[in-house]
Amino acid sequence: RREEAEAPPPRRDKMSERKVLNKYYPPDFDPSKIPKLKLPKDRQYVVRLMAPFNMRCKTCGEYIYKGKKFNARKETVQNESYLGLPIFRFYIKCTRCLAEITFKTDPENTDYAMEHGATRNFQAEKLLEEEEKRLQKEREDEELNNPMKVLENRTKDSKLEMEVLENLQELKELNQRQAHVDFESMLQQYKDYEEEQKRLAVEEDEQEMKTMLEQAQARRLLEDSDSDEEPTQAPTKTLPKGKPTDILQEDSEPQAKMAKVECWERSIGKLSSKATLSGLVTTKRKLNHSTANGTVGSGVARQSTEAAETPLPPGSRGLASSSLSLLGAYSDSEDSKSE
């Protein structure tokens, strides 16, 4: 009884421990006997992804930007692969109208290809790359069948390379030329030029303002002179004096006497000291009564003929008439005395 009581309890192999990493496989375990689930090949999985590029919905025109997160359905494209790599298709819904949009992977170009439901935006660079690849492929196919085309392409490539090298050399020379240019001195010269132009402009403005003020002052003075009723007196001319004693030889007659003389000369006239009128008047001589009349008559006749023959200046006609009237009065007085 004691031996039976001290015996250990029997081991239970069917029970498994909690939080165990390595599971127990019995010796008679056969994995081929495990039943396999028969799942369809085109089954879909729900995955969380981001929009790989910018797109616009064709139904409502909503913009879907790159990086926007979606709960998409993923499936494997049947009968399509690239170098053994499967191609996957994704289904998403527009955030505005819930229209279905699909796109798939493009392992050949390491990109995604749009299928339907939307249009891809900003793919100009991609189209350019595709065009370059197409041209390169056409060129290679053409060179395989035409050896002359290969020679032409090589000539074009060499010419293009030479042009690129020439342009590069010109850029290097230009950079070296600009390295020796003192930009500070250029800026200083430009600054001095601008200051000089400003100074000249200020001087021109001042000069123009000065001329305008002078013209305005002259116009004002002219208007003032026209409005004055008193006549302006002419300035008296001062004769230059050669010696200090010349002032003693000036005429010292009073103004009243000079006015009377001028009035007499205007009314009657004055004797001229010229040779044309000096012979018309003779001084009285003491002669005999027997010869006085004949002598005076002959002398008067002779002087009158000489005066008639000599031409008189236009300014002295009035003087000659006044002198002749005086001569007639003088001859009448002589005749009265002789009688």
VEXDREN-2710 file (C-alpha; in Angstrom, 1 decimal):
% VEXDREN-2710
k/r/px/py/pz
1/ARG/0.0/0.0/0.0
2/ARG/2.9/2.3/0.8
3/GLU/4.5/1.7/-2.6
4/GLU/1.4/2.4/-4.4
5/ALA/0.9/5.6/-2.4
6/GLU/4.5/6.8/-3.2
7/ALA/4.3/6.1/-6.9
8/PRO/4.3/9.3/-9.2
9/PRO/1.1/10.3/-11.1
10/PRO/0.9/9.2/-14.7
11/ARG/2.1/11.7/-17.4
12/ARG/-0.5/13.3/-19.5
13/ASP/0.9/13.9/-23.1
14/LYS/-2.3/15.2/-24.6
15/MET/-2.2/18.5/-22.6
16/SER/-0.1/21.4/-24.0
17/GLU/1.6/24.2/-22.1
18/ARG/0.6/27.8/-22.2
19/LYS/2.8/30.4/-24.2
20/VAL/4.9/27.7/-25.7
21/LEU/7.0/28.6/-28.9
22/ASN/8.0/25.1/-30.0
23/LYS/5.0/22.8/-30.5
24/TYR/5.2/19.1/-30.0
25/TYR/5.0/16.9/-33.0
26/PRO/4.5/13.2/-32.3
27/PRO/6.6/10.6/-34.0
28/ASP/3.7/9.5/-36.1
29/PHE/3.0/13.0/-37.5
30/ASP/2.4/13.1/-41.3
31/PRO/1.8/16.6/-42.9
32/SER/0.5/15.1/-46.1
33/LYS/-2.5/13.9/-44.2
34/ILE/-3.5/17.5/-43.3
35/PRO/-6.4/18.6/-45.5
36/LYS/-5.7/21.6/-47.8
37/LEU/-8.2/24.5/-48.3
38/LYS/-9.3/24.8/-52.0
39/LEU/-9.2/28.6/-52.5
40/PRO/-9.8/30.2/-55.9
41/LYS/-6.8/31.6/-57.7
42/ASP/-8.4/35.0/-58.4
43/ARG/-9.5/35.6/-54.9
44/GLN/-9.3/39.1/-53.5
45/TYR/-7.7/40.4/-50.3
46/VAL/-8.5/43.7/-48.5
47/VAL/-5.3/45.7/-48.1
48/ARG/-4.5/49.2/-46.9
49/LEU/-2.5/51.3/-49.5
50/MET/-1.8/54.8/-50.6
51/ALA/-2.5/56.3/-54.1
52/PRO/0.7/55.8/-56.1
53/PHE/0.2/58.9/-58.3
54/ASN/-2.1/61.9/-58.8
55/MET/-5.4/61.1/-60.6
56/ARG/-8.7/62.6/-61.4
57/CYS/-12.0/60.8/-61.3
58/LYS/-13.8/60.6/-64.7
59/THR/-17.2/60.5/-63.1
60/CYS/-17.3/63.5/-60.9
61/GLY/-13.9/65.2/-61.7
62/GLU/-12.6/64.9/-58.1
63/TYR/-8.8/65.1/-57.7
64/ILE/-7.1/62.3/-55.8
65/TYR/-3.6/63.2/-54.8
66/LYS/-0.6/61.0/-54.4
67/GLY/-0.3/59.5/-50.9
68/LYS/-4.0/59.4/-50.1
69/LYS/-4.9/56.2/-48.1
70/PHE/-7.5/53.8/-49.2
71/ASN/-8.9/50.4/-48.1
72/ALA/-8.4/48.6/-51.4
73/ARG/-9.1/45.2/-52.8
74/LYS/-6.1/43.3/-54.2
75/GLU/-6.1/40.5/-56.7
76/THR/-3.6/38.7/-59.0
77/VAL/-4.0/39.4/-62.7
78/GLN/-4.5/36.1/-64.6
79/ASN/-2.3/35.2/-67.6
80/GLU/-0.1/38.3/-67.1
81/SER/3.5/38.3/-65.7
82/TYR/6.8/39.9/-66.3
83/LEU/9.9/37.7/-66.1
84/GLY/8.0/35.4/-63.8
85/LEU/6.8/38.2/-61.6
86/PRO/3.1/38.3/-61.0
87/ILE/1.1/41.5/-61.7
88/PHE/-1.4/42.7/-59.1
89/ARG/-4.6/44.8/-59.6
90/PHE/-6.0/47.1/-57.0
91/TYR/-9.6/48.4/-56.7
92/ILE/-10.3/51.7/-54.9
93/LYS/-13.4/54.0/-54.7
94/CYS/-13.6/57.7/-55.4
95/THR/-13.8/59.8/-52.2
96/ARG/-16.7/61.8/-53.6
97/CYS/-18.9/59.7/-55.9
98/LEU/-17.7/56.2/-54.8
99/ALA/-17.0/55.2/-58.4
100/GLU/-14.7/52.3/-58.8
101/ILE/-11.1/53.0/-59.9
102/THR/-8.6/50.3/-60.9
103/PHE/-4.9/50.3/-61.5
104/LYS/-2.2/47.6/-61.6
105/THR/1.5/47.2/-61.1
106/ASP/4.0/47.7/-63.9
107/PRO/7.2/45.9/-63.0
108/GLU/8.7/46.6/-66.4
109/ASN/8.9/50.3/-65.8
110/THR/8.9/50.0/-62.0
111/ASP/5.7/52.0/-61.9
112/TYR/1.9/51.7/-61.8
113/ALA/-0.4/51.6/-64.8
114/MET/-3.9/53.2/-64.8
115/GLU/-6.6/51.0/-66.1
116/HIS/-10.1/52.7/-65.9
117/GLY/-12.2/55.0/-63.7
118/ALA/-9.7/57.9/-63.6
119/THR/-7.0/59.7/-65.6
120/ARG/-3.5/60.2/-64.4
121/ASN/-2.1/63.7/-64.0
122/PHE/1.4/65.1/-64.4
123/GLN/2.7/62.3/-66.5
124/ALA/4.5/64.5/-69.1
125/GLU/7.9/63.2/-67.9
126/LYS/6.8/59.7/-68.2
127/LEU/5.5/60.2/-71.7
128/LEU/8.8/61.9/-72.6
129/GLU/10.8/59.0/-71.3
130/GLU/8.6/56.6/-73.3
131/GLU/9.1/58.6/-76.5
132/GLU/12.9/58.5/-76.0
133/LYS/12.9/54.8/-75.5
134/ARG/10.7/54.3/-78.6
135/LEU/13.1/56.4/-80.7
136/GLN/16.1/54.6/-79.4
137/LYS/14.6/51.3/-80.2
138/GLU/13.7/52.3/-83.7
139/ARG/17.2/53.6/-84.3
140/GLU/18.7/50.3/-83.1
141/ASP/16.4/48.3/-85.4
142/GLU/17.3/50.5/-88.3
143/GLU/21.0/50.1/-87.7
144/LEU/20.8/46.4/-87.7
145/ASN/19.6/46.3/-91.3
146/ASN/21.4/49.3/-92.8
147/PRO/25.2/49.7/-92.2
148/MET/25.2/53.1/-94.0
149/LYS/22.8/54.4/-91.4
150/VAL/25.2/53.3/-88.7
151/LEU/27.9/55.5/-90.3
152/GLU/25.6/58.4/-90.5
153/ASN/24.5/58.1/-86.9
154/ARG/28.2/57.9/-85.8
155/THR/29.0/61.1/-87.8
156/LYS/26.1/62.9/-86.3
157/ASP/27.0/61.8/-82.8
158/SER/30.7/62.9/-83.3
159/LYS/29.6/66.3/-84.6
160/LEU/27.2/66.7/-81.7
161/GLU/29.9/65.8/-79.2
162/MET/32.3/68.4/-80.8
163/GLU/29.6/71.1/-80.5
164/VAL/29.0/70.2/-76.8
165/LEU/32.8/70.4/-76.2
166/GLU/33.0/73.8/-77.9
167/ASN/30.1/75.2/-75.8
168/LEU/31.7/73.8/-72.7
169/GLN/35.0/75.6/-73.6
170/GLU/33.2/78.8/-74.2
171/LEU/31.5/78.6/-70.8
172/LYS/34.9/78.0/-69.1
173/GLU/36.4/81.0/-70.9
174/LEU/33.4/83.1/-69.9
175/ASN/33.8/82.0/-66.3
176/GLN/37.5/82.9/-66.3
177/ARG/36.8/86.3/-67.8
178/GLN/34.2/87.0/-65.1
179/ALA/36.5/85.9/-62.4
180/HIS/38.8/89.0/-63.1
181/VAL/35.9/91.5/-63.1
182/ASP/35.7/93.7/-60.1
183/PHE/32.0/93.9/-59.3
184/GLU/32.4/96.4/-56.6
185/SER/34.1/99.0/-58.9
186/MET/31.4/98.4/-61.5
187/LEU/28.7/99.0/-58.9
188/GLN/30.5/102.2/-57.7
189/GLN/30.8/103.5/-61.3
190/TYR/27.1/102.9/-61.8
191/LYS/26.3/104.6/-58.6
192/ASP/28.4/107.6/-59.5
193/TYR/26.7/107.8/-62.9
194/GLU/23.3/107.8/-61.3
195/GLU/24.3/110.6/-58.9
196/GLU/25.7/112.6/-61.9
197/GLN/22.5/112.2/-63.8
198/LYS/20.4/113.3/-60.8
199/ARG/22.7/116.4/-60.3
200/LEU/22.3/117.4/-63.9
201/ALA/18.6/116.9/-63.7
202/VAL/18.4/119.2/-60.6
203/GLU/20.5/121.8/-62.3
204/GLU/18.3/121.8/-65.4
205/ASP/15.2/122.2/-63.3
206/GLU/16.8/125.1/-61.4
207/GLN/17.9/126.8/-64.6
208/GLU/14.4/126.4/-66.2
209/MET/12.8/127.8/-63.0
210/LYS/15.1/130.8/-63.1
211/THR/14.3/131.6/-66.7
212/MET/10.6/131.3/-66.0
213/LEU/10.9/133.7/-63.1
214/GLU/12.9/136.2/-65.2
215/GLN/10.3/136.0/-67.9
216/ALA/7.5/136.6/-65.4
217/GLN/9.3/139.6/-63.9
218/ALA/9.9/141.1/-67.3
219/ARG/6.2/140.6/-68.2
220/ARG/5.2/142.2/-64.9
221/LEU/7.5/145.2/-65.5
222/LEU/6.2/145.7/-69.0
223/GLU/2.6/145.7/-67.8
224/ASP/3.4/148.2/-65.0
225/SER/5.1/150.5/-67.6
226/ASP/2.1/150.3/-69.9
227/SER/-0.3/151.2/-67.0
228/ASP/1.6/154.3/-66.0
229/GLU/0.1/157.5/-67.4
230/GLU/3.1/159.8/-66.8
231/PRO/5.5/159.8/-69.8
232/THR/9.0/158.8/-69.0
233/GLN/11.7/161.4/-69.6
234/ALA/14.5/160.6/-72.0
235/PRO/17.8/160.4/-70.2
236/THR/20.1/163.3/-70.8
237/LYS/23.3/162.6/-72.6
238/THR/26.4/163.8/-70.8
239/LEU/29.2/164.8/-73.1
240/PRO/32.6/163.5/-72.1
241/LYS/35.0/166.2/-70.8
242/GLY/38.5/166.0/-71.9
243/LYS/40.0/168.6/-69.5
244/PRO/38.8/169.9/-66.1
245/THR/38.8/173.5/-67.6
246/ASP/36.3/172.6/-70.3
247/ILE/33.5/173.4/-67.9
248/LEU/34.4/177.1/-68.1
249/GLN/33.8/177.2/-71.8
250/GLU/30.2/175.9/-71.6
251/ASP/27.4/178.3/-72.5
252/SER/26.1/180.0/-69.3
253/GLU/23.0/181.7/-70.8
254/PRO/19.9/181.4/-68.7
255/GLN/17.1/179.1/-69.8
256/ALA/14.7/181.9/-70.5
257/LYS/17.0/183.6/-73.0
258/MET/17.6/180.3/-74.8
259/ALA/13.9/179.7/-75.0
260/LYS/13.3/183.2/-76.6
261/VAL/16.1/182.6/-79.2
262/GLU/14.6/179.2/-80.1
263/CYS/11.2/180.9/-80.6
264/TRP/12.6/183.6/-82.8
265/GLU/14.5/181.1/-84.9
266/ARG/11.3/179.0/-85.4
267/SER/9.2/182.0/-86.5
268/ILE/11.7/184.0/-88.6
269/GLY/14.8/181.9/-89.1
270/LYS/18.5/182.4/-88.4
271/LEU/21.4/183.2/-90.6
272/SER/23.4/180.3/-91.7
273/SER/27.2/180.4/-91.7
274/LYS/27.4/178.2/-94.8
275/ALA/29.0/179.5/-98.0
276/THR/25.7/179.3/-99.9
277/LEU/24.0/181.9/-97.7
278/SER/27.0/184.0/-96.5
279/GLY/27.1/186.0/-99.8
280/LEU/23.5/187.1/-99.6
281/VAL/24.1/189.8/-96.9
282/THR/26.8/192.4/-97.1
283/THR/27.9/195.0/-94.7
284/LYS/27.1/198.7/-95.3
285/ARG/29.8/200.7/-97.0
286/LYS/30.3/204.5/-97.2
287/LEU/29.9/205.4/-100.9
288/ASN/29.2/208.5/-102.9
289/HIS/25.6/209.4/-103.7
290/SER/26.3/209.3/-107.4
291/THR/27.5/205.7/-107.5
292/ALA/25.7/204.2/-104.5
293/ASN/22.5/203.2/-106.3
294/GLY/24.2/201.6/-109.3
295/THR/26.7/199.8/-107.1
296/VAL/24.1/198.5/-104.7
297/GLY/21.8/197.4/-107.5
298/SER/24.6/195.6/-109.5
299/GLY/25.8/194.0/-106.3
300/VAL/22.4/192.8/-105.3
301/ALA/21.7/191.5/-108.9
302/ARG/25.0/189.7/-108.9
303/GLN/24.5/188.1/-105.5
304/SER/20.9/187.1/-106.4
305/THR/22.1/185.3/-109.6
306/GLU/24.8/183.5/-107.7
307/ALA/22.4/182.4/-105.1
308/ALA/20.0/181.2/-107.7
309/GLU/22.7/179.2/-109.5
310/THR/24.0/177.5/-106.3
311/PRO/21.9/174.6/-105.2
312/LEU/20.5/174.7/-101.7
313/PRO/20.2/171.7/-99.3
314/PRO/16.7/170.5/-98.5
315/GLY/17.0/171.6/-94.9
316/SER/18.0/175.2/-95.6
317/ARG/15.1/176.2/-97.9
318/GLY/13.1/177.8/-95.1
319/LEU/16.2/179.6/-93.9
320/ALA/16.9/180.9/-97.4
321/SER/13.4/182.3/-97.8
322/SER/13.6/184.1/-94.4
323/SER/17.0/185.5/-95.3
324/LEU/15.7/186.8/-98.7
325/SER/12.8/188.5/-96.9
326/LEU/15.3/190.2/-94.6
327/LEU/17.4/191.2/-97.6
328/GLY/14.4/192.8/-99.3
329/ALA/13.6/194.8/-96.2
330/TYR/17.2/195.9/-96.0
331/SER/17.3/197.1/-99.6
332/ASP/14.0/199.0/-99.1
333/SER/15.6/200.8/-96.2
334/GLU/18.6/201.8/-98.3
335/ASP/16.4/203.1/-101.1
336/SER/14.4/205.2/-98.6
337/LYS/17.6/206.7/-97.2
338/SER/19.1/207.6/-100.6
339/GLU/15.9/209.4/-101.5
END
